[in-house]
């Protein structure tokens, strides 16, 4: 088979072009003329664009939660509808004197719609969007683009401020509501504390300390009362001795001792420590009859009983010490009275005995006043002790 395919070289192509040169020159010339005409007579359009970045809030959301939760695209659509409204664009048209040649020919609504077609808003990234505008004058196009960008920024700020203001108002309303509820609860707590003053759990320790102080004061006052009663008996015996000296009749020491033993004490003045010890012993006996020796209640009662026994022993020792001091004082007074009776002037000491008897009577009157005061204090202490014991019993554990 013979290969008839012809191979063309560059020279062949040049020869072909020279033979058909008008097919090339005429279209090229026409395209240049048409392009020049389009450039010369068609209106020129310029485009200006700007990019706006959307910054996230600087404070971490773990501290302050943002009030703007919608995406950038949704916010941008909302702002665009506001910015591209007729009232806004009409102000821009009048401010920059746009489409002045069409103002007399078209309605303002048509001019605004035409301007909307020249504006383009695009979301470029998640945190940025661009605004572009087309027009014939480059400086005016740039100024309008900047104006539109500033309007978008201002509208965004207004939107954020309105949302923040609404949030602040909501928080203020909630705060006032919570404050009202809190005040009501505080009033309830205050009334409860006023109605249960002294019975509150936080007052238990102070009530216990006050009860201990009152019981100690009760014991001290009871001892003072017994000492005052003994002093009255002693002073009465001294008056009788002085009277016997004046009448020549002496009382025997046995009679004096008998009178000293006739001290009348109030049976209601039982030592509170002893009463408490007896009550603990009864509770311990009842607990031992019900439970074993290792039961917590039995162990606790034994511990309390042993501690109270030590207190009672200490109190008895103090009483013995006071009685010894009282006996010593009695001995000194008897010795003084005997020395007066044995004086060489005893024959003419009637007036001295009368003065001594008067002094003893004055001391008896003072001691009786002291006894009445001490009894009043003891009754008051009893009432206070009962009050605090009742408070301690009623205090919720």
Buried (B, 14 or more C-beta within 10 A) or exposed (E): EEEEEEEEEEEEEEEEEEEEEEEEEEEEEEEEEEEEEEEEEEEEEBEBBBEBEBEEEEEEEEEEEEEBEEEBEEBBEBBBEBBBEBEBBBEBBEEBEBBEEEBEEBEBEEBBEBBEEBBEBEBEEEEEBBBBBBBEBEEBBBBBBBBBBEBBEEBBEEBBEEEEEEEEEEEEEEEEEEEEEEEEEEEEEEEEBEEBEBBBEEBBEEBBEBBEEBBEBBBEBBBBBBBBBBBBBBBBBBBBBBBBBBEEEEBEEEEBEEBBEEEEEEEEBEBBBBEBBEEBBEBBEEBBEEEEEEEEBBEEBBEBBEEBBEEBEEBEEEBEEBBEEBEEEBEEBBEEBEEBBEEEEEEEBEEBBEEBBEBBEEBBEEBEEBBEBBBEBBEEBBEBBEBBBEBBEEBEE
